[in-house]
Amino acid sequence: INAEYMGTPSECLFFFEMSTVVSVQAGNKTIQVPTGLYIDGIIVASEKTFPTVNPSTGEKICEVFEASPADVDAAVAAAQNAFKTWGFIPSYDRGQYLFKIAQALKERAVEFAYLEALDNGKTAKMAQAADLPLSIRTLEFYAALADKLEGKTYETDLGDFSFTRHEPIGVVGAIIPWNFPLLMLAWKVGPALACGNTLVLKTSEKTPLSALLFAQLCIDVGLPNGVLNIISGYGNPTGAALASHKDVRKIAFTGSTLTGKKIAVMAAESNLKRVTLELGGKSPNIIFDDADLDVAVSSATMGIFFNHGQCCCAGSRIYVQEGIYDAFIKKFTEHAKQIKLGDQFSEDTHQGPQVDDIQFNRIMGYIQSAKDEGVEIACGGNKVGDKGYFIAPTLFSNASEDNKVVKEEIFGPVACALKFKTEEEVIERANRTPYGLAAAIFTKDISRALRVERRLEAGTVWINCYNAFDLRVPFGGYKESGYGREMSTYALESYTQVKAVRVAIAQK
């Protein structure tokens, strides 16, 4: 800031806010993006910055301000102060603020889609077709539910009257991942604010830009100061400071199982705050001999290669019954080879790059380990291009349960096809994993589908489809894929606490 600048306090503040705004080029669009910390209704700078990178080129987009533990303290204090009002205003009014934010996001949807594509690497057309509409609908969905939280009434002993009230928890901390930055923000902001909580949300350091632009929308629509605070930074120290903060009453985290375990420990050791975790997966996709082969192949390719394989529920273990195994491998390989990799803003691109060099090297390391173990490559298995972080859609065939690529979450465009004989066998093998986020079954026999579904240890099971989501249907994991549910009215349970009230009625 220019130390010689003189003016009123509000003018100085405006000058300070504007100093955090940068101009970025996303495809053919120039977008003004705030890069500071959104705390207590304003966007401010901090002492340190970190770079965010275009994964198609590996080049820096801009510098983003990093939140220190002291900045986390300031954000939590702002949220605490805002809760004194926000938690007690009419629930209808909270819903109206969410509707206003959703409308503002709708009006700038193309900008947000292009910014998401630039920062994450997903195609702009996919961000426009999926990420933005789903984010908008999520905010609208919870806006409509804000005034529909209900308790129960009881006629207790002696005719006394009792009832339950679903109340907000207080200050919530949210830590979101980089694979669907804006959508994961909406999954946290929608239910948290609708229920009357205030929120401190940490972006992923890999993809902070869409959340920071979202902060500007909140300012534009007049969301009360401190209700939502958005900060950026690394897991340590920023995420750790939020997860262990004694004035945060709940943490909502989406990310890896390893990090989720650390957050659960920090939450317990600080103030036993409530925790919901949506974590990793190694989802089985089971294809029986009687399945519609074209539908199964199309769904399986989308199930693993959607969003470049960077999905927690990706169908990375494809179990194919022996009668159609060879035919499936042939058709799947043909589909995979038709996927065009390229710049995320090109209309003919199907798959963009992985998010950064760390993720790229991790995936290539898994591919190399499979090669070293002698697993057969049906297609892919290589880097594409001489810049950026592109990996060809990859299928390993004739893999075994002992291979590292079968056991561990890769989070990239890498699938393993495994042959099976019987229903009992595939159920046992499908469940032979510490994860339990999702699964799929392809068969024309609905009795078999429901019989197998009942025994699969997964929070979501798709039958004759994959990656089919609806806001009215909950999503979350079993086992080490986490606990708590996103989406639907089930999510509201994670952002409220139940109070029982008993009223003594005077007896004549």
Order of alpha helices (4+ residues) and beta strands (2+ residues): alpha-beta-beta-beta-beta-beta-beta-alpha-alpha-alpha-alpha-beta-beta-beta-alpha-beta-alpha-beta-alpha-beta-alpha-beta-beta-alpha-beta-alpha-alpha-beta-beta-beta-beta-alpha-beta-alpha-beta-beta-alpha-beta-beta-beta-alpha-beta
